[in-house]
Amino acid sequence: MHTLENMKISKKEIIIECSIQLFNQYGFKKVTVEEICDTSNSSKGTFYKHFSNKIDLIIHIVSAFVNEGNERFKNLMKEEIGFEMLVKEVLYLKQDIMGKYTIHFLTDLYESDTLEVQEILNKLHEDSINNSLMMYELGIKQGKINSHVTSDFFLYQLEILDKTRTDPRVIKMYPDFKKRNMVIFNQFFYGLVKRD
């Protein structure tokens, strides 16, 4: 883990990277500031210079992936790549970002009763809905979405799509991420009937 020090990154970044490794392995509830300091070869003074406590560190990590997701989504929207390609790219984007975190970390995150963590998760959910509505409007504008499909139903379908992608049964059926996404993506757009 100390190989991070050889990459000329700041002590703060080393603490963050080592924390993510620990949180991914054990979940953040079980990990102490002392363990973070030991793993990152940092003193407690250095830790507290950058973060007021462990929750502050977690908020920093989650805020970073929320901001990264929003920035990358905005860039995709600017590219004007078309509705179908946009949905496909958003699926890859979500997997790329969320794929950096294990079920241990994510479970602790979503089960946290800490107000600050709940606030950042609420922001993540809000941003996700807003981005999805932008996709819906694009799909309607480009004539790719049936005009009878309301925005609420579109959001509902995206929720199902997201749950399907991360369902352990589906992962077992399609362990390869790209193949799994392709099958789910095609199912989302075209249903079961084969088209030419």
N, C-alpha and C positions, 0 to 999 in steps of 0.2 A: 504493500500500500504506500510505502514511502517513496516509490518511484515517481509519484506526483511531484515531489520536491525537485526532481531533476528536470521538470518541464518548464521551469521559470514561470510558475504561476504564484499568485499571492498566497499568503498564509490563510487568508479568509477563504479563498477558493479551495485550498487543501482541506480545510475544516469542512466545508460544504460537501466536497466529493467523498471524503471519508465518512461523513454522517450519512449520506445517501447509501453508501455501501452497507453500513451498519443497520440502517432503517430497513433496507431491502432484505437483509438477512434475518433480523429479529423483530421488525416492527419498531416504531419509535417509542412506544410505551415502555418497553423493557430496557432501552438504551439510556445510559446516564451520561451526563456532561463529562464525568471522569473518563468513561470509556471513549467518548469522542476525542477528548484531549490525548489519551494514550495512543489511539489509532492514528491520529493526525500528527502525532509528535509535537503537540502544542501545550503550552501552559494554560492553566485556568485563566490567568490574566489576559492572555492573547484571545482566548475564547470570548471572555466578557468584554473585551475591547470592541469586538465586532457584533456580538449578540447579547441581549440582556438576559436571555435564558433559552432553554431548549425550544419552547413554543415559538419564540422570536425567530429562531433558526428554521423551524418547520414552515412558518409563515413565509420566510424568505424563499425557501425552496419551492413551495407551492405557487407563490406569486410569480416566480421566474418561469415556471412552466405554463401558467395562465397567460402571461405576457407574450411568451414565445408562440403559443398557439394562436393568439389574436393577431400577432404581427404576421405570422405565416399565412393565416387566413386572408388578411387584408391584401397581401401580396398575390395570393391566388386570384382574388376578385379582380385585381388590377390587370391580370394577364388576359382576362376575357377569353377563357379557354372553353367555354360552353358548359351547359348545365351538367350533362352526364359526366364529363371529365372532371368537373369541379367536385361533384359528390365523391367520385373515385379518389381524387387527390386528398380530399378532406378525411376520408377513411384512412389513407396511408399516413397522413399528418397526425391523426389521433393515435394511431398505433405507434408511430415513431416516438411521439412524446411520452405517451403513457407506458410504452414498452420499456422505458428506462426504470420503471418502478415495479416491484414485485407485489404479490397479493398481500404479503405481510405489512408492507408500508401502506398500501392503499386501504386495507381493512381498518388499520388503526386510524387512518385519516378520516374515512367516512363514518367511523363509529365514535369519533372524538366528540366530547361534549363541551370542549373549550370554545368559548364565545368567538375568539379571534379566528380559530380554525373554521368554525361554522360560517363566519362572515365571508371568508375567502372562498369556501365551497359554494356558498350562495352566489357569489360573484361569478364563479366558474359556470354555474348552471345558467345564470342570467345571460352571460356572454354566449353560451352555447345555443340558447334559444334565439337570441338576436341574430347570430350568424346563420342559424338554420332558416330563419324567416327571410334573410337576404337571399339564401339559396332558393327558397320557395318562390320568391318574387321573380328571380331570374328564370326559373323553370317555367313559370306562367308566361312571362314576357317572351320567352323563346318558343313557346308552344310545346314544351316538352312534358308539361304536367297537364293532365286532364282538368278542364275548367271546373268539373264537379268536385274535385278534391280540394277541400278547404285547407287553410293553413294549419288549423288544429289537427286535422287528420294527418297531414304531412308530418307534423311534429311527432304525432303518435307513432307513425310508421318508422320514423328515424329512431325513436326509442326502442322499438322492437328490433330494428336492424342492429343497433348498438349492443343490446342484450344478447342477440343471437351470436354476434362476433366473439363475445367473451364467455359464452356458455361452455362449460367444460365438456358437455356432450358433443357439441359442434366442433370444438377444438380436437377432440378425440377422433371424430370423423374426418376432419381436415386439419391435420397437424401443421401442414405447411401454410404459413400465414398468407402468402400471395394467392395460393389456390383457394383458401377459405374466403378471403376477401372477394375474389373473382366470382365464386359461386353465390355468395350472399348479395353482392352487388348486382349480378344478373337477375337473381330472384327478386330483388327490390324493384328493378325496372321492368322486367319482362314476365315475371310469374313463372309458372312451370312449363308453359307451352313453348316448344322450340320454334324459333323464327329464322327465316333465311337472312 
